[in-house]
Amino acid sequence: MQAEIRAESNKPETKKKFDVIIIGAGPSGYTAAIYTARAKRDTLVISGMLPGGQLMLTTEVENYPGFSDGILGPELMTIMRKQTERMGATIIDDEVVNVDFRRKPFKVLTYAEEYEADAVIIATGASPRKLGAKGEQEFSAKGVSYCATCDGPFFKNQEIVVVGGGDSAIEEAIFLTKFAKNVHIIHRKDTLRASKIMQDRAFENNKIKFHWNSVIDEIKGSQKVNQIMIRNVTTNQQNIMDVGGLFVAIGHEPNTNLFKGQIELDEQDYIVLKNHTYTSIEGIFAAGDVHDHRYRQAITAAGFGCMAAIDVDKYLSENRRK
Ligand code: NDP
């Protein structure tokens, strides 16, 4: 799906100066572009390496209004992309490697080009948090996964581990019981952070086993994961567990590395909004999971994209008058 999207509109872009550049092509980025392009603002979307964002990693989306039978995440993003293009926005599938927000017009550098704009909307979203355990990187995509809906079916009849104690971990664990022999939830505390209803569902599921006060010290294997070293943090006792796969579901981190030192971030590195979707720099706006760690829904991200676009339109009108 991703490759198909890229091939469709990865034409060389000769124009370098735009009214607004939108960095990121998830629900917030596409929605922002639909609105700015429709408002006749010359709009460039730089989509990054995963056009479509986190929804490209999901299967069915049941709670996005307008699709009474649900819709596959990648399909929803393909539709949003087509709508963005139909409105007249330019989309390029390139990665932003640097930005210069110190003076106007703002500069956005990709691997291939340097672009300028009078306003920028940051819609870079968030990425799954990494565990930091030994072997995690080595076995990533070789038994270590951050997306149960994407990879769960590969682990039929195996012992699977899920790390985390929030709603994501519990939701993934319940989903994985469809395929796994058993699902082992490894959580660093002795209580879950997940909502009561999710906890109840997990406790009632006899395929789910809990390992409380436990962390993973090491992930081992040869071609793929086959063992983990698990440690009880209260007794410090280590045990080896034979596993077929490991799913990390310990929250997300905002994709804000590019902007550090230029715009204000909070203590968790999310973008701080000053007034509506305005960031600490006049002319730079943010939308979606890159600033929102509370709602984190496709529909709220799209809503923030709309808000940022309306703010940009107003900002550009006011600044042209000066
Ligand atoms: P959360 O931040 O809610 O939970 C993260 C979990 O991972 C916590 O249990 C935390 O432990 C644990 N954790 C964090 N860092 C580490 C680490 N380095 N090592 C081991 N464990 C770690 O993230 P979620 O992604 O679960 O949820 C995010 C938001 O999305 C929440 O508001 C949630 O309610 C919502 N959501 C709702 C769903 C639903 O309603 N169906 C489904 C999925 C998400 P500790 O508890 O010790 O801090």
Boltz pocket constraint, residues with backbone or C-beta under 6 A from the ligand:
constraints:
  - pocket:
      binder: B
      contacts: [[A, 129], [A, 130], [A, 131], [A, 163], [A, 164], [A, 165], [A, 166], [A, 167], [A, 168], [A, 169], [A, 171], [A, 186], [A, 188], [A, 189], [A, 191], [A, 192], [A, 193], [A, 249], [A, 250], [A, 251], [A, 252], [A, 293], [A, 294], [A, 295], [A, 296]]
      max_distance: 6.0
